[in-house]
Amino acid sequence: MSDNSSNSGFAFLAGVVIGAAVGAVAGLLFAPATGEETRNRLVDKSKDLTDELQDKFEDLKDTVTDVLEDVKEAAQTKLEEVKETAQSKIEEVKGEKAES
């Protein structure tokens, strides 16, 4: 995953959350209700948005963890390949010296 796609994914997620928050607040402020009802709605909506944001963050964290595990596994595989190739070349050079 490149830095660019990570940044654009985060920017999109941030935009969705901010847009939802602004929409919810605007809807509550322009709805005909008493001050107490409006405050209660704002508290409820803020709790809902906090929960939603926490869920999205957990999803993002899981995705990043999966990607990091994949990268680690690929790096370990490549390291083993390099070790095997190096060992093969060492044995090949030793064999050529022994024949000389």
N, C-alpha and C positions, 0 to 999 in steps of 0.2 A: 504494500500500500504506500503510495507516495505521500509526501507532506502536503502536496496541493490538494489531493482528494480528501485527506483527513481534515484539512482546514475548511474546505468547502462543505463537508458533511457537518462539521461542528457549527459553521456559520448558518447553515440551513436549519439545524436543530435549534440554535439560539433564536433565529428569526421566528420560527414556529412558536416557541415558548413565549417570546416577547409579544408577538402578535396576539396570541391567545389571551395573555394577561391584559393587554390594552383593550382588546375587544370586550372582555368580561367586565373590566372596570367601567368602560364607557356605557355598556348596557345597563349596568347597575346604577350608574349616576344619572342616566337619563330616564330610567323607569320611575313611574310615579309610586313612591313609597315614603314612609316616614324615615326620619334620620336613623332611628334605632334599627329599623328593618334593613335599611341600606348598609349600615355598619355590620350587622349580622351576616348579610349576604357577602359583603367584602371579606369578612373573616372566613366564611365557608369557602368562597372561591379561592382565596389565597391558600387555604389548606389543600384544596383540590389541586391547585397548580403546583404547590410544593411536592405533593405526592407524585404527580405526573412527572415533574422534573427529576425527582429521585429515581423513578422507574426508568426514565430515559438515560440518566447517568449510569445506572446499573447495566443497562443494555450496552451502552458505549464501553463501559469498563470490561464487560464480558467479551465484546468484539475485539478490543485492543489486546486483551489477554490471549485470546485465540490466535490472533495474528502474531503476537510475540512468540507464542509456543511454536507456531509453524516456522517462523524465521529461525528459532533456536534449533529446531529439528533439522532444517535444511542446512544450517551452518555445521552442525555436528556430522551430518552425512558427507558434506563436502570436505571437512577436515579429515575424516577417515579415508576418503578417496585420495587426498593429497598425501597422507601418511603412507598408504599402500603404494602409490606411484613412487614416492621417494625411496621407500624400502626396496622396491623392485629395481630402481636405478642404481642404488647402492650395491645390491647383489650383482647386477650386471657389470658394474665397474670392477668389483672384486673378482668376478669371474674372468674378465679381460686381463687383469693384472696377473692372476694365477696362470693364465695361458701364456703370458709373455715370458 
